[in-house]
Amino acid sequence: MGKVITADIAAGIVKDSDTLGIGGFVGFGAPEELLMALEERFVTAGKPLNITVFHGAGTGDGKDRGGNHLAHEGLVRRIICAHLGLEPKMSKLIVENKMEAFLVPQGVASHMLRATGGKKPGVLTHVGLKTFADPRVEACKVNQLSRDSGFEIVSLMEIKEKEYLLYDTVPLDVCFIKGTYADEAGNVTLHKEAVYVDQLEMATATRNSGGTVIVQVEKIVKTGTLDPRQVKVPSFLIDYIVLAPDFSRNPQGFHSGTYMPELNGEARIPLSAIKPIPLDERKVCGRIGASFLKEGALVNLGIGVAEAVAAVAAEEGINHRIVLSIESGAVGGVPVGGLGIGAAINPDALISQCSNFDIYDGGGIDLAYLGCAQVDRVGNVNVSKFGGRVVGPGGFINITQNAKSVFFCGSMTAGKYDIRVGDGKLDIVTDGDKVKFVDEVEQITFSGDYAREIGQNVYYITERALFKLTGDGVTLIEVAPGVDVEKDILGKMEFTPKIAEDLKVMNPKIFTDAIMGLEL
C-alpha cells in the first residue's frame, strides 16, 4: 500500500509554477476529492502559486465543483483547455484579465496529451483553420493578458501546398485523474465510469514528462484481483493513489446524487422510462433536425437544443436505426442532457475520447447537430465567446469542420419570449429582444468560408425558419406555418438573407402533439 496517500498530501505535491493536468468531462472522470484538497491548501496556506492548468473537456457544474475549485486569484497563472462553460468562476477571472487563457479545440487538446506522451513535436491538423484558433485570427488567445504574455500555443504551417495548424505539446508536472478501483500496485479500472475520457493519455503524458501521476478511486483492492480486461491505466503509470469513498467527493458525475449503472453497461433500462419532451420550440427544432436523419448514419449531438434530436428519434422509434456518438466516446444509446452531457443511457460502446476524435477528424460523422449563439451573413457561427462570457469551443470545431452535414440548432432570438406551439402552427406571442443572426459574430467558432471550400452541407435550424449555407451566404429555405416572414424572421436579423425561390412551409405535423411517423 506504499502508493496510497491522502488528498492533503497529494495537494502538497503541486508546487509553484507547476503545470497541472486535470481529467474529466463535465463531472464524469472529474477528480473532485483532489481538486477540493488543492483549493483548501491554497486557501489555508497560500500555496501553490502561478500554476498552469491543462484540461481537455470542461469540468464543472456551473457553480462550485470541478475546475471552479481552482478559481482563486494567484493560484492559476494560465489555463490551456477546450471549454469553460461550466466553470464560471474561472471564466470570470479570465474576463477580468487576472488569468491567461488559451482555448483549443477539444479533440486537439486530447491529441496534445497523446503527442506529449509520445514526445512528438505537437499536433499537426487542419482543425481550427479560419476559426479563432488560427494564428491569423486570434491564435487561441481569449483576453488581453494572453495576447501580451508572449506565450504561443499554435502556429500556421504549409505542407505540400496545404495549410495546417501545429499545436504545441504541454509537458505536465503533475496530473489528477479519476478511476473506479485500484489494486495495491496501482492498476486502475474505469468499469463504473460513464465515459473513458483522457485518463490513460494524461497519465502517459505526465509520466513521460517526468511528472507525478495521482489517481483518486472509490476502492483499493488486493493486487491481482482486478479483471485485467477492466484495467485501463496500468500500475507503472501511477505514482500515488488517493482513496475517496465518499460519493459527494467522488461522484460518477455531477448530474445525479446516485450511481447510474445504465450509463456504463452494467445495467440496461427500458427506453420507455425516458419521458417524451414537451411540445415547445425546442422540440420543434428537434423534429426539424430528425427529419434529416438517415439509415445507419453516425450522428453527433451537441448540448442544448440539439439534444432534442435524440429525444425525438427515441419517441418516433427510429433511434435504433442510427448510431449516436458523443465526443466523450460514448456510442449508441440515448444521450443524457444537462450536467449529464457526455454520457448515454444504454450505450453500445465506450471508447476513449482521444480515439473518438480520430474518427471525427477523419470525416467519420455523417450528421452533426450543435447549438449556436450567433450566426452571421457569411455563415460563421459563434458558441465560444459572447455576452461578456468566455466559454470555449469544446469539441465544436472538430465536429463541425469534419462532419459531412452540419445542423446548427437554436431559437431564432434570445431573451424572454412567449412562443406557443400547437394546432399545426407556431404562435409568437412575445418575441425575444436579443438578435442571434448578426452582421458579424463576436468570435468565429465555425467558419462559413471553410465550409464552402470543402463542400459541406450546412443548415441553421430555428423554431420558425430553416436556413441553408449556399454560395450566396445564409439562405432562407423553409418557414413555420403561422409566422410572418417579414416581421418574425427578416425583422429579427441584422442582415438580409437570400430567400429561396421555392420557399417552403414546414410540415404542420411538426407543430402538433401527435407522433410524426418519421421513417428513415
PyMOL commands that set and color helices and strands:
alter all, ss='L'
color gray80, all
select helices_A, chain A and resi 7-13+32-45+67-70+88-95+106-117+144-148+199-208+235-237+261-263+271-273+281-290+304-315+319-321+338-340+353-361+396-402+448-454+485-492+508-511
alter helices_A, ss='H'
color red, helices_A
select strands_A, chain A and resi 4-5+19-22+51-55+76-81+100-103+122-125+154-159+162-168+174-178+181-183+188-189+212-217+219-221+231-233+240-243+298-301+323-325+330-331+334-335+344-345+349-350+367-371+374-376+381-382+385-386+389-390+405-409+413-414+418-422+425-430+434-435+437-438+457-461+465-470+473-479+498-505
alter strands_A, ss='S'
color yellow, strands_A
deselect
rebuild
show_as cartoon
